[in-house]
Amino acid sequence: MFNFKRFSAIFKSRNLEFWRDRSALSWNLIFPLLLIIGMAVVFDRGQPVELKVGLLNTEQAPAFTSTIKYTEFVHYNSFEAAMSKVTHHQIDMLIDVENQEYYVNSESSKGYLAKSVLSSAIKQYQEQAVEGKAVRYVDWVVPGILGMNIMFSSLFGVGYVIVRYRKNGVLKRISTTPITALEFVGAQLVSRLMIVVLISASVFLATWFTIDFLVLGNLFLLLLILLLGTMSLISLGLLVASRLQSEELTGGLLNMASWPMMLLSGVWFSLEGAPVWVQQFAQLLPLTHLVEAARSVMIDGAVLADVSHHLFALSLMSVLFLTLGAKLFSWGNSR
């Protein structure tokens, strides 16, 4: 039976262990700060040369797209989603093939270029003007960087600790006490959740006031996304480390879990235009839902209903990973 007193003892000891490790604490604070500031300095130097044009309500690209060079064409099925991209200068033009209309942001220099390049191909189309503030690359990438830091802190901060406990015989000694696997795993999860949320919130606020990146949505909704996303990633780390005794194998498995998320969860670049199967696979990764939900709230001003499917996915993953981790958990009594 779950005992809150035993749970609190493990929770307190894990917190003290982390806060006394000055190097780990410093790295968790300094690394994302330096990364965000570095990205702002390096990449916030104007827009890239290539054009990006959206195609609305058409599965097959019009013939003229094959003759236009240095331009990427992206298909959209949702008018609202596509218009949000045009408004924030994330695509340079939106072409509605079915209704023979095109949308250009009057405040976008690249929108003007796209209109000039495609003028002969869309001369029969009716122009619709759009206005809206540009989203800088740093505005777009901040949710990804923070999500990446959360991922590494959650996976490695839990996985390595538990395996080290098991390897050093700490878990074997704890197993002789009345503490249950659920109490121990739950205490590890809550401890790491509190630490990661505090550090991530501190980094978010510090960089927000320093760089002044775009935040249009509700901060409390961002906090909810942070909590659910962190919980799902910590639960994944607990699952990976539930039975392992080798730190080397643990590191390999955690890297195998983290690198696909680094590449496919929209941390550094959008998956728009990627093969459909890649986009579908990315939806199986918890970091994808964390980053996409946070980015929607920060850049598009999304509300709870808009990101509810991401929150549901993160909650489902948390329950699944935590349940499997608790059931598979080994104290290492064979050592």
Summary of the structure (lengths in Angstrom):
residues: 335
radius of gyration: 23.3
end to end distance: 26.4
largest distance: 79.4
contacts: 1088
relative contact order: 0.12
helix: 64%
strand: 8%
